Amino acid sequence: MQRDIQQLLNPALQNIATYRVEGGQQAEIKLNQNESPFDVPMWLKEEIISEFVKEPWNRYPDILPYKGMKAYAEFLGVLPDSVMMSNGSNEMLYTIFLACLGPGRTVLIPTPSFSLYEKIALLLQSRIVTVPMLPGLEFDTDAILRVARDEHVDFIVLSTPNNPTSKSLSFDEIRLITESSDAIVLVDEAYIEFSRQRSILELINRQPNLIVLRTMSKALALAGIRIGFAIANPLLMAELAKPKIPFASGRLAEITLTHVLANYSLVNDAVSYILHERDHIYNELLSISGVEPFLSDTNFLIIRINDAGSVFKSLQSEGILVRNVSGYPLMENCLRFNVGLVDENKRLIEIIRSL
Ligand SMILES: Cc1ncc(COP(=O)(O)O)c(C=O)c1O
């Protein structure tokens, strides 16, 4: 072998790291991946599995999961041609970025935001312009509008409510960005069910440049099944379908989705609980000196404390896994944790208070 293996590979690999979850994915009290604390109930799992075993496992599923897409389109009240389902919204992010980016293209990403955006843009050798959040972690809408215009961006990615800041843009701010830019605007609504702001979805038919991204991994408690969706005007959706991995969603995902949508009161109950508990945790944390909680629009909370690194370790030694997000711009000494079960949240607050 004459040449270095690195030289044979995509040069972008030198600037990106393998995805990892700090602290791992196992803990007695696991609050580090913004999951739902409630698993799908056993009676519903059994209903889903009894349908799944009747499927032909030796046969490919549909190229795209049309039955799941039809069910979700009906649930949202949009045309079936407006939606596309993926194997988690991460897979859809790759699809959309493949459709929108490439060498010579520019993407605007507010920062800090979901780390995968930057990674895929780097892989596609695109130019990234970042727009920092304001010091209180709110979006800087004026700067987004200015940079979108001045830098001639092709693609804007807005995670709202945003991971990891937990803050949202308002409906009118998103509309303004979408209307005043001729870029494609991707609005990642992974946490929309927990937001004080309403979804931008109703604009897809009026805004030909708007894509809405949804996941079933948070409010719908299906992170282990892997289901995501893009919703856009049918003309744009037909283009986004071109780079899509065929057969990426298995039969189980499609069946699970239809059953969970048919029992959506379970999701509504879980969301009500999480919103109530989120307020309770926020108020408890406000009363602890040396802890600064941020008002959240998501199923997780951000706190700023002295020496986040050592608090992370102390919590870990008590069996509680949170995310240390101190490495993100503007988030020095910040920790992130999702709302858990009542006893889990109690334990978390107790330990933070004792520290
Ligand atoms: C903003 C945002 N988008 C997308 C995802 C990916 O979700 P999934 O691939 O599970 O649908 C996450 C996961 O944490 C997220 O925070």
The ligand as a MOL file (V3000), in Angstrom:
LIG
                    3D

  0  0  0     0  0            999 V3000
M  V30 BEGIN CTAB
M  V30 COUNTS 16 16 0 0 0
M  V30 BEGIN ATOM
M  V30 1 C -33.0780 18.6170 17.1650 0
M  V30 2 C -33.0460 17.1570 16.9000 0
M  V30 3 N -33.2920 16.7160 15.6650 0
M  V30 4 C -33.2590 15.4010 15.3750 0
M  V30 5 C -32.9670 14.4670 16.3330 0
M  V30 6 C -32.8720 13.0230 15.9310 0
M  V30 7 O -33.9510 12.2740 16.2770 0
M  V30 8 P -34.2470 10.8320 15.6790 0
M  V30 9 O -33.1800 10.4460 14.7090 0
M  V30 10 O -34.3010 9.9340 16.8680 0
M  V30 11 O -35.5760 10.9840 15.0080 0
M  V30 12 C -32.6950 14.8800 17.6480 0
M  V30 13 C -32.3430 13.8860 18.6810 0
M  V30 14 O -31.9930 14.1540 19.7850 0
M  V30 15 C -32.7270 16.2570 17.9330 0
M  V30 16 O -32.4570 16.7160 19.1620 0
M  V30 END ATOM
M  V30 BEGIN BOND
M  V30 1 1 1 2
M  V30 2 1 2 3
M  V30 3 2 2 15
M  V30 4 2 3 4
M  V30 5 1 4 5
M  V30 6 1 5 6
M  V30 7 2 5 12
M  V30 8 1 6 7
M  V30 9 1 7 8
M  V30 10 2 8 9
M  V30 11 1 8 10
M  V30 12 1 8 11
M  V30 13 1 12 13
M  V30 14 1 12 15
M  V30 15 2 13 14
M  V30 16 1 15 16
M  V30 END BOND
M  V30 END CTAB
M  END
